[in-house]
């Protein structure tokens, strides 16, 4: 037996609300993590930040093992640890 159109619309509305709530939870979780990482203190263009988040998402989607904790040598792109790219010039 087919569902009446009204029931399908009600189900769609219910699912849209569930999606909205799930997206809000995800945004709050990611926002808290970003703030803990200090992202809120950096002045950066939204497009640049979006690009960086896309890179991070791609790294995790690619199946690379997530880094546990805050090991600078493990998270540095060149593996040299914290401060590896800093200039000593004055």
C-alpha positions as a Python dict, from the first residue, in 0.01 Angstrom:
ca = {
    (1, 'X'): (0, 0, 0),
    (2, 'X'): (134, 343, -93),
    (3, 'X'): (181, 620, 162),
    (4, 'X'): (-43, 921, 127),
    (5, 'X'): (130, 1240, 13),
    (6, 'X'): (57, 1413, 343),
    (7, 'X'): (236, 1139, 541),
    (8, 'X'): (539, 1163, 312),
    (9, 'X'): (548, 1541, 361),
    (10, 'X'): (525, 1497, 738),
    (11, 'X'): (807, 1245, 730),
    (12, 'X'): (1022, 1479, 518),
    (13, 'X'): (957, 1766, 761),
    (14, 'X'): (1049, 1543, 1056),
    (15, 'X'): (1369, 1429, 885),
    (16, 'X'): (1462, 1788, 794),
    (17, 'X'): (1428, 1884, 1159),
    (18, 'X'): (1644, 1587, 1263),
    (19, 'X'): (1905, 1693, 1005),
    (20, 'X'): (1902, 2050, 1135),
    (21, 'X'): (1954, 1928, 1492),
    (22, 'X'): (2237, 1693, 1386),
    (23, 'X'): (2409, 1973, 1192),
    (24, 'X'): (2380, 2202, 1495),
    (25, 'X'): (2538, 1936, 1719),
    (26, 'X'): (2820, 1884, 1466),
    (27, 'X'): (2880, 2258, 1431),
    (28, 'X'): (2894, 2306, 1808),
    (29, 'X'): (3135, 2013, 1848),
    (30, 'X'): (3366, 2132, 1571),
    (31, 'X'): (3344, 2489, 1696),
    (32, 'X'): (3448, 2387, 2047),
    (33, 'X'): (3744, 2191, 1908),
    (34, 'X'): (3847, 2482, 1683),
    (35, 'X'): (3834, 2723, 1977),
    (36, 'X'): (4043, 2490, 2191),
    (37, 'X'): (4297, 2479, 1908),
    (38, 'X'): (4312, 2860, 1906),
    (39, 'X'): (4139, 2919, 1572),
    (40, 'X'): (3922, 3191, 1724),
    (41, 'X'): (4227, 3403, 1799),
    (42, 'X'): (4356, 3402, 1441),
    (43, 'X'): (4249, 3659, 1184),
    (44, 'X'): (4201, 3457, 868),
    (45, 'X'): (3976, 3484, 566),
    (46, 'X'): (3681, 3247, 575),
    (47, 'X'): (3776, 3101, 235),
    (48, 'X'): (4128, 3022, 361),
    (49, 'X'): (3989, 2861, 675),
    (50, 'X'): (3741, 2660, 470),
    (51, 'X'): (4024, 2538, 248),
    (52, 'X'): (4225, 2431, 552),
    (53, 'X'): (3925, 2245, 697),
    (54, 'X'): (3872, 2072, 361),
    (55, 'X'): (4236, 1959, 369),
    (56, 'X'): (4190, 1818, 719),
    (57, 'X'): (3867, 1644, 620),
    (58, 'X'): (4039, 1495, 315),
    (59, 'X'): (4323, 1364, 529),
    (60, 'X'): (4081, 1184, 760),
    (61, 'X'): (3863, 1059, 475),
    (62, 'X'): (4171, 915, 305),
    (63, 'X'): (4198, 667, 590),
    (64, 'X'): (4514, 802, 749),
    (65, 'X'): (4534, 721, 1113),
    (66, 'X'): (4425, 1020, 1325),
    (67, 'X'): (4699, 1159, 1548),
    (68, 'X'): (4627, 1115, 1918),
    (69, 'X'): (4706, 1398, 2157),
    (70, 'X'): (4920, 1699, 2074),
    (71, 'X'): (5249, 1560, 1949),
    (72, 'X'): (5399, 1844, 1740),
    (73, 'X'): (5640, 1613, 1557),
    (74, 'X'): (5351, 1393, 1448),
    (75, 'X'): (5134, 1683, 1335),
    (76, 'X'): (5401, 1893, 1164),
    (77, 'X'): (5391, 1864, 784),
    (78, 'X'): (5765, 1799, 770),
    (79, 'X'): (5774, 1589, 1086),
    (80, 'X'): (6040, 1815, 1238),
    (81, 'X'): (5831, 1923, 1533),
    (82, 'X'): (5716, 2254, 1664),
    (83, 'X'): (5895, 2561, 1539),
    (84, 'X'): (6060, 2380, 1248),
    (85, 'X'): (5954, 2641, 996),
    (86, 'X'): (6026, 2946, 1209),
    (87, 'X'): (6283, 3194, 1092),
    (88, 'X'): (6564, 3302, 1322),
    (89, 'X'): (6620, 3627, 1130),
    (90, 'X'): (6552, 3958, 1306),
}
